[in-house]
């Protein structure tokens, strides 16, 4: 059956999350005719996130109302190339969003800039410790863009989302109260920090007493009324405790809805089509130019949308899937070390120590997604990799983002999972625990990658993406280092008891429990087409009128939540796109 | 505006929810009464509930199991007082129990490395049903009687064996113990609109204020030692 062909657009955007929204807005200002294709439903603050329905823990945090349905879209996973991969049949370890706003609807709002060394990690390690400390199978790379180049774009992104915080370093001057280890900022945050709740303040004091450098967590939960550059208005956060995995009903959490979309919908040259599921980017006969995209509309009719420029702006693993299905770039082959698409998939190494205080009244329902206190004393630039025997780092934090009782019920480790003692323990310990969390980097490796599964198919007959991934000794050593730090902090806080949850030498990646939705890599950026899918402007090396946004560009994972870096890269990309649109061409380095 | 793809599923759960409520008598009859006057603790006793999904024997077994998972003794409500079986019955009859959102295509390898995740060809509801049947058979075999007919000590022992994976569950039912306990806790702590947590008893017990959702002033250090003074509210506006 021939696809129905629509009139040509200047730009087709695949996926209307953070990056698709921003790029649509920035290119709309150039007067281009733009269509954004979102495979999920329209989502608006009213009625989709309204109070009080939005406080339903079961529906959001256990049935995953705002997340991808595996029966519509999923992938397979295995630990090594010799193993049979099996489907991720029910959600667990990570939660891609579905619908307008994407994962930007259900994030907590925690915002970070990577340390400068993280953006040139291979060079930093080589210059500082020597290349021989890099394990043979580790494939870390420089991003191809420096912190100095990205700084104005970090700043612009933080002003878009009304980022709260205290600057620790403005133009090299270290400032009291902020993160003294952060790379220099050009200016203060647009909004002051949110107040810290009692557990975070307790941690703040203990960290300070240990000689560490605590600071309030920064991010996109507004602390004051705020209007951003697109005229979008944010209102101050009320600490409702329904942030992560929920939409915000209070216009406080930064999201595409609260920061971009209602302004975007005013633009006459932008059309948004929901339930438009892009199957493939179509290429010219020589394979060097995209001619548009083919998608299925809500009635499953096949539509061809011609476009001069295609921006792939889906979730990282879906970006990679679409590139592989469209034949853009050479698929990565770990055996030969050839190809690039799917190369350097990475995740995030999480760990933490639950500490229990029988005298506390933490009231964990007094929550906000960015509530918390952090330290970066064990960050990537702060650790002697040669001495410690690993490459990587973490930030450590305490924050009570929610008190939802099904999902957030830490109990001392000798508590049975059911029975009279369990019931007694939930009554005794609810509101008396905090988690000292380690949010750590994850390096990239030769045999951690994405390709197409040979067996399992999606409802449209396309092969599922296949993830090959496991934990590696380097990253285990990093997280065990962090365990000693978070347990020392739990001791310093004089908790009644504590128990840790960290990976050990025998740990394999377990896709069942939730860990984090910080999946990165697979379409990485760089300055060498032999080791990157997109150039340093996120433009495909192989098909120059295809650009690929988002965390799929990270060559390994940073120690931080990725959204801040994704936001900065998007504005960096938008600047290059403006230049490209005026003079379309393959963009060379420089 | 585009059709919301959730609409059928969520419309369905509402309809089923109301149906379940009519049968179970938990909310529908009270809906016309002003919220403040309602006392949800005086609702239909469990033995007068006609389940939607479970048959009579399964229902008796489920009630007996969750009564051991979260017993009535001690502080706080037991699972039966909190209406957990009604929650589980509705969950199994609804889209979640039917695993409508899960990827269920074959080939299936239910005996695979557990780290690779859920791999059974069965839906959640089929696993709960199959697991209950398997467990009751095991009780008859090992303890000489159905679970619901055992004394308190034997019930604890038998359920302990189930949870420790010592009852010989076949691979496609491997997740039964974990899924049943998870559903029990969901029914205990979720909003009463889903059929459990009757009268918000479990929320009152631990001090969770439910849908109040506005706590900025409680970040004030002067209030750190002060307990939160209000009891819970539910999504439909009831107060405990």
Contacts between the chains, C-beta under 8 A, distances in Angstrom:
chain1	res1	chain2	res2	distance
A	40	B	5	7.3
A	41	B	2	6.2
A	41	B	3	7.7
A	41	B	4	4.8
A	41	B	5	5.2
A	41	B	6	6.9
A	42	B	1	6.0
A	42	B	2	5.1
A	42	B	4	7.3
A	51	B	211	7.8
A	51	B	213	6.6
A	52	B	211	4.5
A	52	B	213	7.1
A	52	B	235	4.7
A	52	B	237	7.7
A	53	B	235	6.3
A	55	B	191	7.6
A	55	B	210	7.3
A	55	B	211	4.2
A	55	B	213	5.2
A	55	B	235	6.3
A	56	B	190	7.7
A	56	B	191	5.5
A	56	B	193	7.4
A	56	B	235	6.1
A	57	B	189	7.6
A	57	B	190	6.1
A	57	B	191	7.2
A	58	B	186	5.9
A	58	B	190	3.9
A	58	B	191	6.7
A	58	B	194	5.5
A	62	B	186	6.0
A	62	B	190	7.9
A	63	B	96	5.6
A	63	B	101	7.8
A	64	B	101	7.7
A	65	B	6	7.0
A	69	B	101	4.1
A	70	B	101	6.5
A	70	B	102	5.5
A	70	B	103	4.0
A	71	B	100	7.2
A	71	B	101	5.7
A	71	B	102	6.1
A	71	B	103	5.2
A	71	B	104	6.7
A	74	B	103	4.8
A	77	B	116	6.1
A	77	B	117	7.2
A	78	B	116	7.0
A	79	B	113	7.8
A	79	B	115	7.3
A	84	B	109	7.3
A	84	B	112	7.8
A	85	B	116	7.9
A	86	B	109	6.0
A	86	B	112	5.6
A	86	B	116	4.6
A	86	B	117	7.0
A	86	B	119	5.6
A	87	B	103	5.0
A	87	B	105	7.3
A	87	B	117	7.9
A	87	B	119	7.8
A	88	B	103	7.2
A	88	B	117	5.9
A	89	B	102	5.1
A	89	B	103	4.4
A	89	B	104	7.0
A	89	B	117	6.3
A	89	B	118	5.0
A	89	B	119	6.8
A	90	B	99	7.6
A	90	B	101	8.0
A	90	B	102	4.7
A	90	B	103	7.7
A	90	B	117	7.2
A	90	B	118	5.0
A	92	B	117	6.3
A	194	B	219	7.9
A	195	B	216	7.7
A	195	B	219	4.1
A	195	B	220	7.6
A	196	B	219	6.9
A	197	B	218	7.5
A	197	B	219	4.9
A	198	B	219	7.9
A	198	B	221	7.1
A	198	B	224	4.3
A	201	B	221	6.6
A	201	B	224	7.9
A	236	B	216	7.7
A	237	B	216	7.3
A	238	B	213	7.5
A	238	B	214	4.6
A	238	B	215	7.1
A	238	B	216	5.2
A	239	B	214	7.3
A	239	B	215	4.4
A	239	B	216	4.8
A	239	B	218	7.1
A	239	B	219	6.4
A	240	B	213	3.8
A	240	B	214	5.9
A	240	B	215	7.1
A	241	B	213	6.5
A	241	B	215	6.9
A	242	B	213	6.3
A	273	B	2	8.0
A	274	B	2	4.1
A	275	B	2	5.3
A	275	B	3	7.3
A	275	B	5	6.7
A	298	B	2	6.4
A	298	B	3	6.4
A	361	B	224	6.5
A	361	B	225	5.8
A	361	B	226	7.0
A	361	B	227	5.9
A	363	B	215	7.3
A	363	B	218	5.8
A	363	B	228	5.6
A	365	B	208	6.2
A	365	B	209	5.9
A	365	B	212	7.8
A	365	B	215	6.5
A	365	B	228	7.8
A	366	B	215	4.1
A	366	B	218	4.4
A	366	B	219	6.2
A	367	B	215	7.6
A	403	B	208	6.2
A	405	B	189	4.2
A	405	B	202	7.4
A	405	B	203	7.1
A	405	B	206	6.2
A	405	B	208	5.0
A	406	B	185	5.9
A	406	B	186	5.7
A	406	B	189	4.6
A	406	B	190	6.4
A	417	B	163	7.1
A	417	B	181	6.5
A	418	B	68	7.5
A	418	B	69	4.5
A	418	B	70	7.0
A	418	B	159	7.8
A	418	B	163	7.0
A	418	B	181	5.9
A	418	B	184	7.6
A	419	B	68	6.9
A	419	B	69	7.1
A	419	B	70	8.0
A	419	B	71	6.8
A	419	B	156	7.4
A	420	B	71	5.3
A	420	B	73	5.7
A	420	B	74	5.6
A	422	B	70	7.4
A	423	B	70	5.5
A	423	B	71	6.9
A	423	B	74	6.2
A	423	B	75	7.6
A	423	B	76	5.4
A	423	B	78	7.6
A	424	B	74	5.7
A	424	B	75	6.6
A	424	B	76	7.7
A	426	B	76	7.5
A	426	B	205	7.8
A	426	B	206	5.7
A	427	B	75	5.3
A	427	B	76	5.1
A	427	B	205	5.6
A	427	B	206	5.8
A	430	B	206	4.0
A	430	B	207	6.3
A	430	B	208	7.0
A	431	B	206	7.6
A	431	B	207	6.1
A	455	B	107	7.0
A	456	B	105	6.5
A	457	B	105	7.1
A	508	B	113	7.9
A	508	B	115	5.2
A	509	B	115	6.5
A	510	B	114	7.7
A	510	B	115	4.4
A	511	B	115	6.6
A	511	B	116	6.4
A	511	B	117	4.4
A	512	B	114	7.3
A	512	B	115	7.3
A	512	B	117	5.4
A	512	B	118	7.4
